[in-house]
Amino acid sequence: MRYWFYNDNNFIVVTDESIYVGKTKKYIKSELISGFEKGDILEGVFSIPFSYIKSIENPEESSTITVFYGGNSEEEIIINNKEVKSQIFLYLREKLSEFSYSKEKPKVIKFVKPQIFSILFSTGIFLWIFYLAREIEKGYQYEIVGGRQGLSGLVLGLAQFGTIKVLLGYFLVLSIAIIALTRKLKKRTLTEFLIR
């Protein structure tokens, strides 16, 4: 078992079967160290059993180690000290020897998937709003039937602004999404992977 204290008030403990992550604010640091030296972990400390872990990512130019586990869960551990971050990852690599190790830049599609999805989703909504705005400008009238308006009510409400304002709004949303996409791509760096 090994443990590290990092970012002033955080700790991580790696045993033979789990990763424990916590904050020292809740505990007295000397008691934590004494417990760790004896192999004891306090109850209530967040843990990820090795058997749940699917993969671990360690980007070189980032201060995070991300642990993917369970269904679609992930734990992002922010470690500002690069040396401590490197020690933790190396120890995890040693402990999880059955995991395959690789070091590469993440694939562009995987890396920017959320931003691409948001662009496609907003484009779909825009086309719906724009269609309704054009129809309203031609003189057609629409109303929402039923008690709950939801997304249809929002789309119809936005369509009332007219095609020019809808276009301007879409280009504003699209430009924000593209800026987020380019920033994300700039953060794409060489990454170490541990994959089950």
C-alpha positions as CSV (number, residue, x, y, z in Angstrom):
1,M,0.0,0.0,0.0
2,R,1.2,3.5,-0.8
3,Y,-0.3,6.9,-0.1
4,W,0.3,10.5,-1.3
5,F,-0.8,13.9,0.0
6,Y,-1.2,16.5,-2.8
7,N,-2.7,19.9,-3.4
8,D,-2.4,20.8,0.3
9,N,-5.5,19.0,1.5
10,N,-6.1,15.9,-0.7
11,F,-4.8,12.4,-0.4
12,I,-4.8,9.2,-2.5
13,V,-4.2,5.7,-1.2
14,V,-3.5,2.7,-3.5
15,T,-3.9,-0.7,-1.9
16,D,-3.7,-4.2,-3.4
17,E,-7.3,-4.0,-4.5
18,S,-8.6,-0.3,-4.5
19,I,-7.9,3.3,-5.1
20,Y,-9.0,5.6,-2.2
21,V,-9.4,9.4,-2.8
22,G,-10.2,11.9,0.0
23,K,-9.6,15.3,1.6
24,T,-7.7,15.8,4.8
25,K,-10.1,18.6,5.9
26,K,-12.3,15.9,7.4
27,Y,-9.5,14.2,9.3
28,I,-6.4,14.9,11.3
29,K,-3.4,14.4,9.0
30,S,-1.3,12.7,11.6
31,E,-4.1,10.2,12.3
32,L,-4.4,9.5,8.6
33,I,-0.6,8.9,8.3
34,S,-0.7,6.6,11.3
35,G,-3.6,4.7,9.9
36,F,-2.0,4.4,6.5
37,E,1.2,3.1,8.0
38,K,-0.8,0.4,9.7
39,G,-2.7,-0.4,6.5
40,D,-6.0,1.1,7.8
41,I,-8.3,3.3,5.7
42,L,-10.9,5.3,7.4
43,E,-14.6,4.5,6.7
44,G,-16.4,6.9,4.3
45,V,-13.3,7.6,2.1
46,F,-14.3,7.3,-1.6
47,S,-12.9,4.1,-3.2
48,I,-12.7,2.6,-6.6
49,P,-12.0,-1.2,-6.5
50,F,-9.6,-2.4,-9.2
51,S,-12.2,-4.9,-10.4
52,Y,-14.5,-1.9,-11.4
53,I,-11.8,0.0,-13.3
54,K,-12.1,-0.1,-17.1
55,S,-9.2,2.3,-17.9
56,I,-7.0,5.1,-16.6
57,E,-5.7,8.1,-18.6
58,N,-2.7,10.3,-17.7
59,P,-2.3,13.2,-20.2
60,E,1.3,14.6,-20.1
61,E,0.3,18.3,-20.3
62,S,-2.6,18.1,-17.9
63,S,-2.7,18.0,-14.1
64,T,-5.4,15.2,-14.1
65,I,-5.5,11.5,-13.9
66,T,-8.9,10.2,-15.0
67,V,-10.1,6.8,-13.8
68,F,-13.0,5.3,-15.8
69,Y,-15.0,2.6,-13.9
70,G,-18.4,1.0,-13.6
71,G,-20.9,1.7,-16.3
72,N,-20.0,5.2,-17.6
73,S,-18.6,6.7,-14.4
74,E,-15.3,8.5,-14.2
75,E,-13.2,10.1,-11.4
76,E,-11.0,13.0,-12.4
77,I,-8.1,13.4,-9.9
78,I,-6.5,16.8,-10.2
79,I,-2.8,16.7,-9.0
80,N,-0.9,19.9,-9.4
81,N,2.5,18.4,-8.6
82,K,3.7,16.6,-11.8
83,E,6.2,14.5,-9.8
84,V,3.5,13.2,-7.5
85,K,1.2,12.6,-10.5
86,S,3.9,10.6,-12.2
87,Q,4.6,8.5,-9.1
88,I,0.9,7.7,-8.7
89,F,0.4,6.7,-12.3
90,L,3.6,4.5,-12.3
91,Y,2.4,2.8,-9.1
92,L,-1.0,2.2,-10.6
93,R,0.7,0.8,-13.7
94,E,2.7,-1.6,-11.5
95,K,-0.4,-2.7,-9.5
96,L,-2.6,-3.1,-12.6
97,S,-0.1,-5.2,-14.5
98,E,-2.9,-7.1,-16.3
99,F,-4.0,-3.8,-18.0
100,S,-2.4,-3.0,-21.3
101,Y,-0.3,0.1,-21.4
102,S,0.1,2.5,-24.3
103,K,1.2,6.1,-24.9
104,E,-0.3,8.1,-27.7
105,K,-2.3,11.2,-28.6
106,P,-6.0,10.4,-28.2
107,K,-7.9,10.0,-31.4
108,V,-9.5,13.3,-32.5
109,I,-13.1,11.9,-32.8
110,K,-12.9,10.4,-29.2
111,F,-11.4,13.6,-27.8
112,V,-14.0,16.0,-29.2
113,K,-17.0,13.8,-29.3
114,P,-19.1,15.9,-26.8
115,Q,-18.4,19.2,-28.7
116,I,-19.3,17.5,-32.1
117,F,-22.5,16.1,-30.5
118,S,-23.5,19.6,-29.2
119,I,-22.9,21.1,-32.7
120,L,-25.0,18.5,-34.3
121,F,-27.8,18.7,-31.7
122,S,-27.9,22.6,-31.9
123,T,-27.9,22.4,-35.7
124,G,-30.9,20.0,-35.6
125,I,-32.8,22.2,-33.2
126,F,-31.9,25.3,-35.3
127,L,-33.3,23.7,-38.5
128,W,-36.5,22.9,-36.6
129,I,-36.8,26.5,-35.3
130,F,-35.8,28.0,-38.7
131,Y,-38.4,26.0,-40.5
132,L,-41.2,27.1,-38.1
133,A,-39.9,30.8,-38.2
134,R,-40.2,30.7,-42.1
135,E,-43.7,29.2,-41.9
136,I,-44.8,31.8,-39.3
137,E,-43.5,34.6,-41.6
138,K,-45.6,33.1,-44.4
139,G,-48.7,33.5,-42.2
140,Y,-49.1,30.0,-40.7
141,Q,-50.1,29.8,-37.1
142,Y,-49.0,27.1,-34.7
143,E,-50.0,26.2,-31.2
144,I,-48.9,23.5,-28.7
145,V,-51.6,21.0,-27.8
146,G,-51.5,19.4,-24.4
147,G,-50.6,20.4,-20.8
148,R,-46.8,20.1,-21.0
149,Q,-45.0,22.3,-23.5
150,G,-41.4,21.1,-23.1
151,L,-39.0,21.3,-26.0
152,S,-41.8,21.9,-28.6
153,G,-42.9,25.0,-26.7
154,L,-39.4,26.3,-26.5
155,V,-38.8,25.8,-30.2
156,L,-42.1,27.5,-31.1
157,G,-41.3,30.4,-28.8
158,L,-37.9,30.9,-30.4
159,A,-39.4,30.7,-33.9
160,Q,-41.5,33.7,-33.0
161,F,-38.4,35.9,-33.2
162,G,-38.2,35.5,-37.0
163,T,-35.7,34.0,-39.4
164,I,-33.0,36.7,-39.1
165,K,-32.8,36.6,-35.3
166,V,-32.9,32.8,-35.3
167,L,-30.0,32.8,-37.8
168,L,-28.0,35.3,-35.6
169,G,-28.7,33.2,-32.5
170,Y,-27.6,30.0,-34.3
171,F,-24.4,31.5,-35.5
172,L,-23.7,32.8,-32.0
173,V,-24.2,29.3,-30.5
174,L,-22.3,27.7,-33.3
175,S,-19.3,30.1,-32.9
176,I,-19.2,29.3,-29.1
177,A,-19.3,25.6,-29.9
178,I,-16.5,25.9,-32.4
179,I,-14.3,28.0,-30.0
180,A,-14.8,25.2,-27.4
181,L,-13.9,22.6,-30.0
182,T,-10.7,24.4,-31.0
183,R,-9.7,24.9,-27.3
184,K,-10.3,21.2,-26.6
185,L,-8.2,20.3,-29.6
186,K,-5.3,22.4,-28.4
187,K,-5.4,20.4,-25.1
188,R,-4.9,17.2,-27.0
189,T,-1.6,15.9,-25.8
190,L,0.4,12.7,-25.5
191,T,-1.4,10.5,-23.0
192,E,-0.6,7.3,-21.1
193,F,-3.4,4.7,-21.1
194,L,-4.0,1.7,-18.9
195,I,-6.8,-0.3,-20.4
196,R,-8.4,-3.5,-19.2
